[in-house]
Amino acid sequence: METKAILRSARLSAQKGRLVADMIRGQPVDKALNILAFTPKKGAAIIKKVLESAIANAEHNDGADIDALKVKTIHVERGSFQKRFHARAKGRGTRVLRHSCHCYITVGD
């Protein structure tokens, strides 16, 4: 039995999100939550919320035992960009791309 949770358009670059995702891939959910709670990265707080959502989905929708759950798959994909401009000298502007990502987490027995 597998249960999914998805977060779309998180204000985080995919590269930074993958660093956090690699730490919890394949871990039991209690250990994964502990790792995310003590990781001082912005992506850890975002991915922790998605993992808690996946756990709640498994418990509510599928009646799963929380103690037996593991992080089966987790992947972070690149999302869209917010295109902004930053003022520069002599009336010019520089493009600033604000990255976003999509986080997919699957938990199961």
N, C-alpha and C positions, 0 to 999 in steps of 0.2 A: 504494500500500500504506500502510495506516494502522494504528498500534498504540496501544492505550490503557493508561492506568494511572489508578487511582482511589484516593483516600484519603477515608475517611468518618470523621466525627466528630472532626476535628482541633480541639484546644483553641485556637481562634483565631476572631475574629469575621470574618464574610464581607467586611465593608467593608475591613478591614485586609488581608485576603488578596487582594482585587481590586486594591489598589494595587500589590502585587508582581506579580500576574499580568499587569497591563497593560504592565509593563516588558519582559516576555520574549515576548509574543505575536508570532508571525511570525518570530522570530529563529532562526538556525541553532543547533543544540543546544550546540555548543562555546562560542559567544558567550553563550548563555543561562546556561549553567553558570558562566561567568566573571562575568556580571552578578550572579547570585545569591550567588556566593561573597563578593563585596565589598559587598553591600547589608546595612547594619546594622539589619535588621528581623527580628522573630521569624518572620514569614511567609516570609521568604526561605529560612531553613533548612528549614522544613517543605515548601515547594514544591520545593526543590532535591532532597529525597529522593524525591518523587513523580516528578520529571523523570528522575532516575537510574533509577528503576524502569521507567519507560516506555522508556528507551533500552535497558535490559537485556532487556525483553520483546521489543523489536523485533529485537535481535541474536539472542536465543536462539530465539524462536518463529518469526520470519519470515526469519531470515538476512539482515537488512538491513545495509547499509554505514553505519556510524555517522557517517562524515564527510559523508554526503549528507542526513542527517536534519535536519528543521526542526520547530519547534513549530507544528503546524497549528492546533490549537484548545486553548485553556485557559480554563476558567471555574470560578468559585468560587461555590457556592450556600450559602445559610443552612442550618444543621443544627438540631438540637434544643437546648434550653436545659437547663442544670442549675439547679434552683431552690434557692437557699440563703437563709438569714436572717442578718442582721447585728444584733447587739444595740444597742438605742438606750435613751434615758433613760426612766425611770418604767416599766420592765418591758415596753416595747414592742419590736417588731422591724421591721426594714425588709427587704423582699425584695431579694435580689441575684440577677440572672440572669447565669449564666456561659455565654457564647455558644460555639457550635461551628460548623464549616463542613465542606462536602464539596468536595474538589478533584478536578477531572477534567482530564486532560492527554492530548492526542492528538498523536503525532509521526508524520511521514511524509516522503516524498521531495519 
